[in-house]
Amino acid sequence: MFLHPLTLQVIILPIAWHQRKEETARILAAAEKAEQMLNAAGITTRIDDTDNYTPGQKMKYWWVAECVCAVSYTHLRAHETST
């Protein structure tokens, strides 16, 4: 389901090398956990897990779309979240 950018409050951008399947899975799991917590708090959230653009291109898209807050998840944050 795609939400119009102006109805979103937070966009989560998981950033991973797709050649590293286990790392990617951990990052996506951490992003999904964050999405669930934010949605439970009443914050409209979406995970942009598309892989056909660079992280910078995705950040620019959401910045231009005037999304209020963007959170990026990398392998370091996924490790912090899972412990």
Order of alpha helices (4+ residues) and beta strands (2+ residues): beta-alpha-beta-alpha-beta-alpha
